[in-house]
Amino acid sequence: MTTEPRPRRTDGRQPTDLRPVRITPGYLKFPAGSALIECGDTKVICAASIDEKVPPFLAGTGQGWVTGEYSMLPGSTLGRQPREVSQGKIGGRTHEIQRLIGRSLRAVTDMKALGERTVWLDCDVIQADGGTRTAGITGAFVALVLALAKARERGLITGGGAGGSGGGGGLPVRDFVAATSVGIIDGVAMLDLAYSEDSRAGVDMNLVATGAGQLIEVQGTGEHSTFSRQEMEGLMDLALRGIGRLIAIQKDVLGPLAAEVGLAAAAAGGGSAGSAGGTTGAARMPPSR
């Protein structure tokens, strides 16, 4: 497996390049937080809504919940994608992705500071060209931060704000989260696969990580071939470098709010999610190889 810089991709990218990424915050009028994320030709609308209740298993605990829903619009693919509601059930792929989105964002959210309320993260794919789940996670994080900032402005949450139960300033979010895909195609490790690449990859992997480089989820499969531990570690390093770039984009989009991510955790002495030392989202990624 190699990542040497030679143009092997249909869009002219080098193997280590992300597709062009654009995140438009506040894309929708009504949700507490929202964003449109565009990764190449993949486009996902992410909306964060806050519900003043929690699932029954959390009632009376004083803790909140973050969960995700995911769907692909009928016109998002080359052939019409039937609405799952018309089929009377949610497919296995959709169920898996919804759980992944929820897990990824819960990993960095301070549930105690959130209080007994639920944040719903709705990720709707309006155009699919590979990497819809990873784009959804990356965009949903921006929507989450915007929603929590608005909730604080309205006095709904105080746990991450100055004087709140979080013990200092900042939002009840411990660190940044982003996700991307990697794969091996014709023996070459490639970052951020488009659909035409993903469909012929011998090995493909999705990776979710925090700004501190802590892993939340690794999904790797030998689709048409096996792969070695060394190749797996090379793919993970490549994905983490890509995630570092995505988090830099998130920070730019969030502006002053980016400085509040991880601030409450640092003030409380707890550090960021899965890390020590109170990082505020500075990416600790492996060096380029």
HELIX and SHEET records of a PDB file:
HELIX    1   1 PRO A   56  LEU A   58  5                                   3    
HELIX    2   2 PRO A   74  SER A   76  5                                   3    
HELIX    3   3 GLU A   84  GLN A   87  1                                   4    
HELIX    4   4 GLY A   92  ARG A  106  1                                  15    
HELIX    5   5 MET A  111  LEU A  114  1                                   4    
HELIX    6   6 THR A  132  GLU A  153  1                                  22    
HELIX    7   7 TYR A  195  ASP A  198  1                                   4    
HELIX    8   8 ARG A  229  LEU A  254  1                                  26    
HELIX    9   9 GLY A  255  GLU A  260  5                                   6    
HELIX   10  10 LEU A  263  ALA A  267  1                                   5    
SHEET    1   A 5 VAL A  21  PRO A  25  0                                        
SHEET    2   A 5 GLY A  33  CYS A  39 -1                                        
SHEET    3   A 5 THR A  42  ASP A  51 -1                                        
SHEET    4   A 5 THR A 118  GLN A 127 -1                                        
SHEET    5   A 5 TRP A  65  MET A  72  1                                        
SHEET    1   B 4 VAL A 188  LEU A 191  0                                        
SHEET    2   B 4 VAL A 177  ILE A 185 -1                                        
SHEET    3   B 4 VAL A 203  THR A 210 -1                                        
SHEET    4   B 4 LEU A 215  GLY A 222 -1                                        
END                                                                             
